[in-house]
């Protein structure tokens, strides 16, 4: 399975943020989308999720050689700032999502089993989501995307503000899930991308560029990335 982007473009008034982007992502790999703050990473994700209309180009899934237009259920989008219904408890939110997601009895785990997977303590499961920490809200956002099983997982700076234990748990989870997903992980932290991702893709000057690591040692690879990013001062839109 592939996720193919062809000639995608987006501008805000006179500022061209995405410039004729073409790229192909394959399932079973975690792609690190690296770019400076303001380079357009979130703009790209919002276009792919259809929260923003693009100005040109197209994108689609390629499954067994056949092209398929992406539908809402194909894409899971985990935001850097978690968005959850704060008037519900963790248990109420998860039950509601499971009910509307329509999982069969055979594939559906118990609510507490899902909480266990995400290391959410029993005493926190019946608390209001508004009282959850940033990291716990992020876990809930990630959990519903895991349950929904989207083909494409867009992760917009999801680990940046988490403590070291939660961040490590999330990284292990993403590694375990990558076989069945196309995972695109946006970050501006190079060491995080190198630790987690199978391939590094730069968003630089409004275009996507894969960084070839095959003939570089770790130091040389980092220097190549930094050299490319230093040439891009970033745009006014993220």
Residue pairs with C-beta under 8 A, 6 or more apart in sequence:
1 26
1 27
1 61
1 62
1 63
1 151
1 182
2 24
2 25
2 26
2 27
2 61
2 62
2 182
3 24
3 25
3 26
3 59
3 60
3 61
3 62
3 70
3 151
3 152
3 182
4 23
4 24
4 25
4 59
4 60
4 61
4 62
4 67
5 21
5 22
5 23
5 24
5 48
5 57
5 58
5 59
5 208
6 22
6 57
6 58
6 59
7 20
7 21
7 22
7 56
7 57
7 58
8 18
8 20
8 21
8 22
8 44
8 47
8 54
8 56
8 57
8 58
8 59
9 16
9 18
9 19
9 20
9 21
9 54
9 55
9 56
9 57
10 16
10 17
10 18
10 40
10 43
10 44
10 47
10 52
10 54
10 55
11 17
11 18
11 55
12 236
12 237
15 235
15 236
15 237
16 206
17 40
17 43
17 206
17 235
17 237
18 40
18 43
18 44
18 47
18 54
18 206
18 207
19 205
19 206
19 207
20 56
20 57
20 207
21 44
21 57
21 206
21 207
21 208
22 57
22 208
23 201
23 208
23 210
25 31
25 152
25 182
25 184
26 182
27 151
27 179
27 180
27 181
27 182
28 178
28 179
28 180
29 178
29 182
29 183
29 198
29 199
30 174
30 175
30 178
30 183
30 185
30 196
30 197
30 198
30 199
31 182
31 183
31 184
31 185
31 197
31 198
31 199
31 200
31 201
32 185
32 187
32 192
32 193
32 194
32 196
32 197
32 199
32 200
32 201
33 41
33 44
33 184
33 185
33 186
33 187
33 201
33 203
34 187
34 188
34 190
34 193
34 200
34 201
34 202
34 203
34 225
34 229
35 41
35 186
35 188
35 202
35 203
35 204
35 229
35 232
35 234
36 188
36 229
36 232
36 233
36 234
37 188
37 234
37 238
38 234
38 235
38 236
38 237
38 238
39 203
39 204
39 232
39 234
39 235
39 238
40 203
40 206
40 235
40 237
40 238
41 156
41 157
41 186
41 188
41 203
41 238
42 80
42 156
42 186
42 238
43 52
43 237
43 238
44 203
45 77
45 154
45 156
45 184
45 186
46 52
47 53
47 54
48 59
48 70
48 75
48 152
48 154
49 75
49 77
49 154
50 72
59 70
60 67
60 68
60 69
60 70
61 67
61 68
61 69
61 70
61 74
61 151
61 152
62 68
70 152
73 148
73 150
74 150
74 151
74 152
75 150
75 151
75 152
75 153
75 154
76 145
76 148
76 150
76 152
76 153
76 154
77 145
77 154
77 156
78 138
78 141
78 142
78 145
78 153
78 154
78 155
78 156
78 158
79 141
79 156
79 158
80 156
80 157
80 158
80 160
80 161
82 134
82 137
82 138
82 140
82 141
83 141
84 93
84 129
84 132
84 137
84 140
84 141
85 93
85 129
86 128
86 129
86 130
87 128
87 129
87 130
88 96
88 128
88 129
89 125
89 126
89 127
89 128
89 129
90 115
90 120
90 124
90 125
90 126
90 127
90 129
90 132
90 136
90 140
91 111
91 125
91 126
93 129
93 140
94 111
94 114
94 115
94 140
94 143
94 144
95 111
97 144
97 147
98 108
98 111
98 147
101 147
101 148
103 147
109 117
111 125
112 122
112 125
114 143
114 147
115 122
115 125
117 143
118 139
118 140
118 142
118 143
118 169
119 139
119 169
120 136
120 139
120 140
124 132
124 136
129 137
129 140
132 140
134 161
134 162
135 161
135 162
135 163
135 166
138 158
138 162
138 166
138 170
139 166
139 170
141 158
142 158
142 170
142 173
145 153
146 173
146 177
149 180
150 181
151 181
151 182
152 181
152 182
152 184
153 177
153 181
153 182
153 183
153 184
154 184
154 186
155 174
155 183
155 184
155 185
155 186
156 186
157 186
157 187
157 188
158 170
158 185
159 167
159 170
159 171
159 187
159 192
160 187
160 189
162 170
171 195
171 196
174 183
174 185
174 196
175 196
177 183
178 198
185 193
185 196
185 197
187 193
190 222
190 225
190 226
193 200
194 200
194 218
194 221
194 222
199 210
199 211
200 210
200 211
200 213
200 225
201 208
201 209
201 210
201 211
202 208
202 209
202 210
202 211
202 225
202 228
202 229
204 228
204 229
204 231
204 232
205 231
205 232
206 235
209 228
211 221
211 224
211 225
211 228
213 221
216 224
